[in-house]
Amino acid sequence: MRLLVDDGFTLIEMLLSVFIVSIIASFVIINLTAEVKNTNLSTTSLKIQSAIEMTRSCALSSAESETLVITNNQITSSCVDSDLKLEDITINSNFPNQTITFNQSGNIERGGTIEVCQNDSCQNIVIGIGASDVKIR
């Protein structure tokens, strides 16, 4: 008499496993894509913050006023040779003429906010008056 031996998985069990794994993988890919976009936005905000702090440092070290000009996709500093070009990023600020001017003491006369947006996500860079405290929110 021969006994029936179960040596593996049936085709239905394999297909069901592949289906479940593919659904889980699709959720992971969607979340990973969103995270990459947020990382790009955060990196851009940090670059802008760095350019602001560098311009302030130049004003302090040279004892002369220095300016930082903000356009839609470019940041230009009077003390840094290279411009910061930003791809797929929209920048809005409430500074007059989109210009931040640091005096020889490294201070600005008026604080403000720079809004950095990519697609539907935005971050604000808040620049405080006086000692020019720079924070990303």
N, C-alpha and C positions, 0 to 999 in steps of 0.2 A: 504494500500500500504506500502510495506517494503522498507526502504532506505538502501543502501549499506554503511556499516560503515567500515572504515579503522582503525583497532585496533593495528597494529604493522608493523614490517618490513617483507619484503618478504625474502625468502631463498636466492635469488640472491643478495639482498642488504647486508645480513649478511655475505655471502661468500666474497663479494667484500671488505667489511670492514676488515675482518680477513686477507685477502690477503694483503691489504695495510699496516696494522699494522705489519705483519710478515716481509715485505720488509724493513720497517723502523727499526724494531728490528735487522735484520741481519746487517745493516750498523752500528748500535750502537755497536753490539757485536764485529765486526771487528775492529772498532776504539778503543774500550776498551781494546782489546787484545794487540794492538800495544802500547797503553799507559802504560800498565802494564810492558811490556818489557822495555820501555824507563825508567820507574821508577826504575826498577831493575838495569839498567846500571848506572843511576844517583846515586843510593844508593851505589853501588860498588865504583864509582869514589870518592864519599865523604868519604868512609871508607879508601881508599888509601890515600887521602889527609890528613885525620886525622892521619894515621900512619906516614906519612912524618913529619907532624907538631909535633907529639909526640916524634919522634926520635930527631928532632931538639931541642925540649925542654929538653930532657934528656942530650944532649950534652952540652947545656948551664948550666944546674943545676949541672952536675957532673964535669964540666970543663975538660972533656975527649972527645976524638973523638968517635962518634957512627956511626954505619952503618945500612943501610936498603938494604936488598937483594931482588931483584924482580925476581921471576921465572914465568913460564907461568901461573900458577894458585895459586901462594902462595906468600905472602909478609912476610919476616922475619926481625925483628928489633933486634939489639943487646941489647936494653934496655927494651923491652916489652917481658914478659914471653910467651904470646900466639901468635901463628902465625895466620895471616889472610888468610884463605883458601877461594878460589873463585871458584864457580861452574859455568860451562858453560860460562866462561869469558876467553878471550885471552888478554894477556898483552905483549906489546912490548915497549922497551925503547931504547934510544940512549945513555944511560950511559955506561961507560966502565965496562965490566964484570957484567952488570945488577945490579950494586951496587952504592948506593948513600952514600957518607961519609961526615958527618958533623964534622967540627973541633970543638975544645973546645969553640970557639966563636959562634957556631951555624951556621957557613957559609959553603958553598960548593965551591969548586974550579971551577967547570964547571956546567953551567945550562944545562937543557935538557927537553925532553918531554917523557911522558909515555902515550902510546896509549892504551886505554881500549876498547875492542870490544866485542860485544855480537851479534851473528847472523850478520846482515848487518849494525848495528848501531855502531858508534864509538864515543868516547869522548877523548879529549887530556887533560892531566894534565901537565901544563907548570910550571917548577920550575926555578925560576930566580937565577942568580948568586949572591953571596954576602949575603944579608939578607934572601935569600931563599924564595922569594915571590912565593906562590903556587896558581895557578889559574886553574880552570876547564873551558875548551872551548869546 
